Amino acid sequence: MDAFKKYLTVTIANGPAWSLILLLIGLATGCETVEISTGDSEPASLSLSVFQSIGKFTIVTANSPSTEDLEFEVAPDETISFLAVAFDPNGPKSIRIRVISGGQFEIHDGDDALLVTDHTFNSVVVDGTTTDRFAAGGSCKFDSPDENMIIQAEAEDFAGNISISPRITLIPKNKVTATFTHSEIIRGELSDRVGLDWQIENAETASIVAPLVFPAPFIIRHMTDGWNVVIYQNITATLVAENSVSRVRITLNINYSKPDAPEILTFSTDPSIIVEGNSSTIRWSVRAGGPTLVNIEPGVYDGYDREGSRTVTPRSTQNYTLTAIASGNPTVQNREITVLPRCWNTPNREVWGARLNIGVSCWDGVSGIWS
């Protein structure tokens, strides 16, 4: 155990990453001191692990002789660590790490860091004893971000038996990149909207979660796209995009303030009293901060002109209702046009201050001529 502790001290001082240190500390708890033997015929068991931590910890391990060659997708611009562990009840002598192609690995010689493609790490021997477990590790360096890197480990015991790990091929893969923004509030006559805009690269899956907009996560099927959504209160939208080596999460907080209802400046009828068969002109003008729907019923106007006029010829007294809607806020006013009959019975009837008893009276409502 003392021999392993001595080795462990050197490894921690020169180790490439905190994750490698934690694994080595874990090995210490199961390590035993053994007498060196040169007479056994069984090679050491050997495992080679490659791992990185980008958002979430990922690791792949090739064990000798039980597994086949493996592949591991990695982000080449991140620290990629390896750890080879040999176990032999009579003590492993050494571990050799080889980069077959595509890169180098980093080792430390004192204060200097060296990049090599082939290196043998020797176990520590004290008074004819060593430990039944021996570990060697470092960090991988790609020659090119577009080229695979292949590594392999060998272990030798004191009897000269050799064990070889399966190969691990490191496949460089670009990390996810993403942007997620929103537009200014787009005012509408019936509702307001906001544009969600995103750009995503290298993702295998991507979704947007916005509880007040999408009842369930909205799966982004087009990696460069946008979406206009109705907004009526503050919303929080979160984009999540990931692939096998990285994960991106972006949250937008979108504040919403409801605008004032539109103001009806003018809504008039001229004249407001007509004789049957004559016409009246309805005029309107509306002020609002955004697109405004103007509706005058019954059947006068339905559109987006904030001011205008229409001529109507009601057959009887009629109430007209103007509704102006902006951002879902309505403002309503009413006007009435009174329709008088052209002819009527007037026995003993007062018309414009004169008492008439002429039977049937008719008025054209325009010239003031009675008949």
Secondary structure by P-SEA (a helix, b strand, c coil): caaaaaaaaaaaaccccaaaaaaaaaaaaabbbbccccccccccbbbbbbbbbccccccccccccccccbbbbbccccbbbbbbbbbbcccccbbbbbccccbbbbbbcccbbbbbcbbbbbbbbcccccccbbbbbbbbbbccccbbbbbbbbbbcccbbbbbccbbbbbbbbccccccccccccccccbbbbbbbbccccccccbbbbccccccccccccccbbbbbbbccbbbbbbbbbcccbbbbbbbbbbbbbcccccccbbbbcccccccccbbbbbbccccccbbbbbbcccccccccccbbbbbbbccbbbbbbbbbcccbbbbbbbbbbbbbcbbbbcccccccccccccbbbbcccccccc
